[in-house]
Amino acid sequence: MSRQTRDLSATLPVTGGWREGDPVAFRKFERIGPLRLENGGVLPDVTMSYETFGQLNEDGSNAVLILHALTGDAHVTGGVAPGQKTAGWFSQIVGPGKVIDTRRYFVVAPNILGGCHGSTGPSSPHKDGKPWGSRFPVLSTRDQVNAEIRLTDALGIDRFHLVLGASMGGQRALEWAIMAPQRVVNLAVIASGPTTTADQSAWAHTQVNAVALDEHWHGGDYYDCEVGPVKGLGLARQIAHTTYRSAEELGERFDRIPQGQEDPLTGGRLAVQSYLDYHGQKLARRFDAGAYVALCRAMITHDIGRDRGGVSAALSLVRARTLVVAVDTDRLFSPSQSLTIATGVRQGFYREIRSDHGHDGFLIEAEQTTELLSAFLQAPRQRAKWPETAEAK
């Protein structure tokens, strides 16, 4: 890690996540009780944080569930506020007049179990009043979806017109359609896959190690310390960010340009190094290292075929009409993974976003994402048919 990042570590918060006592902002909370985990353990007294947008209609047919990615949160649209450091991450897609129109749909966006924005996670208080820290159990994708199902039970929502998720959120969206097929009418899985591949697990593993090797990690019990494992978290984010962007984009944007007057020969940085340092520090200001580790470990567990007879058998359980979107330059979730989903479900449609930006193209190319979602959602009402084969783009 660069000298500039080391010097800033003491100025960063021990944890950038939301903790009890902070301003609530737009969050709502639901206690769902104890949750039995896939590994046989039990997570007692689980709280789920979530946000809602719009109004549920009388027959409950307009509900939309949106599931965020690794370091996202429930704040899919709207501005910042005390207790909410970032604006809505999906504001170009969700909101009045957007393709997910909150004047028409009732949007539910939960914070992921194991996260750091209000749902139970490593920074949450254990029954002894201290943070869970190193005692927090390993979660699976299915555990996280079970918690979301329990949340929506508590909200009285029996089915969703659309369940949408991207990246890690797409993994949960697909599990939703398998675990509760009768509750998902339409499914949109964006830049995601049916399993976490060996390559993706390798990237997640290196990020976990980056955090764990920080001298301030203390096995995960750092919440009462003066300095948190922010260097490790920042490095983990830098590793991740290189997989979120394409090699071509980084080359075109930065090439061999130095950062300002800095000279790599004398310990200075290239512009691309400064760019990664910035993103590492930015995440450390709004996220928690313990949650990052917990979510990476959960992502490694993702395999829809586990105990279901394999991926093909699991995909055959999906009843929902399914849109699967890949980004053509994605080097984290390859388009071939998306195609596996689209060709494996009963009624799947495969489309690609054309982007120079890699995995993050699903966020950056909002106009393309809007077009695809709009056509998918309007087709049944207009009695229009998309191409019969999932291979059609």
Disulfide bonds with the S-S distance in Angstrom:
none
